[in-house]
Amino acid sequence: MLTLCGIRPVNKAARLAELEACASYRHARIDLADRDAVATLFAETRPEVVVNLAAQAGVRYSLEKPEAYVDSNVVGFLNVLEGCRATAPRGSPPGRGRPRRGVGGEPVQRSPSPR
């Protein structure tokens, strides 16, 4: 599983030490707005599940530095989606012709779209 998240600086050292004790954990400090770094991370780890918890929160910050806010939240999330599309983890958004799968790998039934 690949979990993308920010860790508060106050808790960072203790939480990182706890995570690194897990054999299946790999720490990668990258900027999610860096397309090449995200693509490399996905290619190297080939995750089965991706949980994106990373976000730059705060309305005030978004008003003071809108470009940084968009890079972090919009561009970063787009790069995560592209990583999912390239490596096709379970439960990621399907490409054309790929059946949708839900929890437990069961096909998701689509409702007819309203016209």
Secondary structure, DSSP 8 states (H G I E B T S, - for coil): -EEE----HHHHHHHHHHHHTSTT-------TT-HHHHHHHHHHH--S-EEE------HHHHHH-HHHHHIIIIIHHHHHHHHHHHH--TTS---TT---B-GGG-B--------
